[in-house]
Amino acid sequence: MRAEILVVGGGLGGVAAALGALRAGRRVVLTEEYDWLGGQLTSQAVPPDEHSWVEQFGVTASYRALREGIRDHYRRHYPLTPAARAWRELNPGGGHVSRLCHEPRVAVAVIEAMLAPYRSSGRLTVLQPYRPVAAEVDGDRVGAVTVQHCRTGEEITIEAAYVLDATETGELLPLTGTEYVTGFESRHDTGEPSAPDAAQPMNMQAVSVCFAIDHVDGDHTIDKPAQYDFWRAYRPDFWGDRLLSFRSPNPRTLAISERSFTPNPDDDPLSVVADQRLSPGDGNLWTFRRIAARKLFAPGTYDSDICLVNWPMIDYFEGPVIDVPDAAEHLANARQLSLSVLYWLQTEAGFPGLRLRGDVTGGSADGLAVAPYIRESRRIRAEYTVVEQDLSLAVRGDKGAVSYHDAVGVGMYRIDLHPSTGGDNYIDVGSCPFEIPLGALIPRRMENLLPAGKNIGTTHITNGSFRLHPVEWNVGEVAGALAAYSLSHETTPRGVRNSPELLSGFQAQLVRDGVELRWPDVSGY
């Protein structure tokens, strides 16, 4: 096959990259290894993690269209109560982690609708489920990528003028010989206050396999997981208890705290204030990431709320899943951990009415999310690497984050690192609302390969702020637009960044397309 722009990976960054290129009139091939497009929002079943001002500013227009499309889908197709239907900032789950907690399948429907006109016109070809297995490279340019069908083994080689890596783990970087880093950089290399003295390339954030549950009459206890006895006894040194408990470190203070768990509380989801600036919202784990609040729907629609489990005790940090020979084993162990958490909840914690809702998360064989939530990717060695001191609230204070001449977007999230494979506890640092520099999207050597997700030029530390939904979308959208702009101007992404005239023109185009480049005067948290 041939395409002007090939996007490998159909998560949020990949979908946004395809839209950015298609909006500019280019022909795109988009590949994805799972049956759902949307990545962390859908196949990984992670409700949006967003900043406090998301309803007013600080995201791209197309990301806002995705969010409003999700709300519109509920208003059109779900039996909402009159009060819920009239709620402008409808939060279908009434969850505390985000102002928009929703079922993954709804996001799939909206993403498919956003792409539908381009599929119909023939300018977009989507290949699913395909994963990349090989690449043809000539010097500093990628000529083609071969993808393999995940079930049949069929292979397709796709030639393209530009290749965008939107995979969850930066799979194209080793396949193409693109220089990259993994894990924790050293303080000597980055100057970051929170970095260790020596680099730790195998020290990466935990992965998690999420799942959905409700709570109804009857005993819905699953079969005892094969690794349950191991995980029941598992007690990390810094945890303060067994991993399978409601006690764990507070991410911001590291003090050991106990969370509550009350299925189907008699709360008012219309009154939920989901603002992580005020509170992380994880006091009651049931409402923390609730994705369907029964009281927002006509009586009898839901027998129970639906709760999305992405909690501290499902974080798997026994070993990395990138650049190791036993990655598949670790991912299987992570699934066993999640099943063990569910079994513990149903048995020892005393909630046999908890029912695994695999139908909500895509119908995997074990009932968990189809794909693992991988927080940290391989990251390109970039023209510019974003470091902690660029955005740390402790370092920057009232000066705000560093402003970049080549800004191509904005984002905001605390530097939020989960326990890691190197034995680190949470690392949580307040952040200033930040800009996304174009230099972080440009590899030091490769000319026609661009990152389009969590694989941009951040560090282990700053990835903690850049890995969330709206920033991944912004990065992907800009990568797709940049490839199209480079084709139109017969230059390279590096050429765009290094030419004041081309850079100014590109930034102006982004603004016209609804990409915000600067923040108003707001303070971090």
C-alpha positions, 0 to 999 in steps of 0.5 A: 500500500501507499500513503502520503502519511502513515500513522502507526497506532490508533490511540488518542495520539494516532486518531488526532494525527490522522485527523490533523493530516486529513484536515490538511487534505492528505491521504492517510493510512492508520493502523491499530493493533486492537479492535477499538480506536482510542487507546487509553480512552477506550481499549485501555478503559481509562477515563479522561484525566484532565486539568481544572480549566478543561471546560473553558480552555487549555485543549485543542478544538478537536479534542473539545469536539471529542468531549462534546461528542461524547456528551451529545451521544449520551443525550441522543441515545441514553435515557437521561433524567431531565436534570442530567440532560440539562446539565451543560457539563454532563458527567455521565459517571459522576466520577471524581477523577474528571468532569467527563467520566463515561463508558469506553464504547461511547468514545469509540462511537464518537471517534468512529463518527469523527473519522467516518467522512474521511473513510467514506471519501477514500482519503483514510484507510484504517487497518485493524488489528495490525501491529508493526513488525518491520521497517525499511530505512534508507539512511535518515528516512523511513521508506516503508513499514510492514504491519502484521494482522494480529490474528491471521498473520497476514502482512502488509507493507505500507510506503509513505512520505511521512511515518508517524509513530503513535504506538503506546510504547514507541514500537517504530523507534527500534524498528527504524533505528531511531535514537531513543531513551527509556526509563529514568535519566540521570541528574547529570544529563538533565539537571532535574531535581528529582532525577537520580545520580545515575541513569536507570533505563529499566526503571519505568512506571507501573502498568495497569490492566483496568476493569469495570465492575458493578454491584448487584444481587447474587454471588458473582465471585470469579474463579480463584486466579492462578497467582492469587496467593502470590499477590495476596501476600505481596507487600512492597516495602513502601506500601504500608500494608499488603498491596491487596488492601485499601491502604496505600501511600498518598501520592502527594505526601507519601503518608499511608492513608486508607481509602473507603469503598462503598458501592452504589452510595446514596450520593447526588452525582449532579453535585460532584465537583471533579477538580483535581486542583481541589482534591484528587477525588479518590476518597471513595474508590467506587466514585473515583472513576465511576463511569455510569451513575445510575441516578443520572438515568431513568429509573431502572436503566441501570441496576447499579453504577458502573465503576472503572477500577484503575486504583493503586493496588492494580499497579504492576511494577514487578518488571518493565514491559519495554525492551525486555525479553519477558515483556509478555510474561509481565503483561500476563502477570499484570492481568493476574494482579488485576484479577486477584484484586477483584477476587480479593474484593469479592471474597476477603473484602466482603463484596461478592455482589461485585460483577465483572463487566467485560462487556463494557470494556471490549469483551476480552477473554478474562473480562478485563480491559482488552489492552494494558494501560502503559504510562511510559513509552520509549521516547525519542532523542529530540531536538529539545527535551522537556525537563522538570525545571521547565514546568515544576511549580517548585522551580518556576513559581509565579514565573510560570512554565518556560515559554517556547518560541516554537510552542505548538500546544498547551497542557497541564497536569501534575508531574504524577509518577506511579511506583516504578519497576526500579522500586521508587514510590510515587513521585508527585510534583506540582506543575505549572500550565505548560506549552508543548515545544515543537522541538520535542516532536523532532528526532535529532536525526530522522527526517520523516519519522515523527512521534505522535503520542507519549514518545516525544522528547520528554524525560521520565519525570516530565512524561508524568505531566505529558502522558494524559489524554488531552496532551497526547491528543494535542501532540498527535494532532500537531504531528499529523498537521506538521507532516502535511505542512512539510509536504505542502511546503516541500521541506522537513519538520526540522526545516519548519522549526529552523525557519522563522517564516515557516514556523510562524506560518505553521503556528498560525495554521494551528491557531486557525485549526483551534490549537491553543499555543499559550495559556492565559494567566492561571496558576499551577497546582 
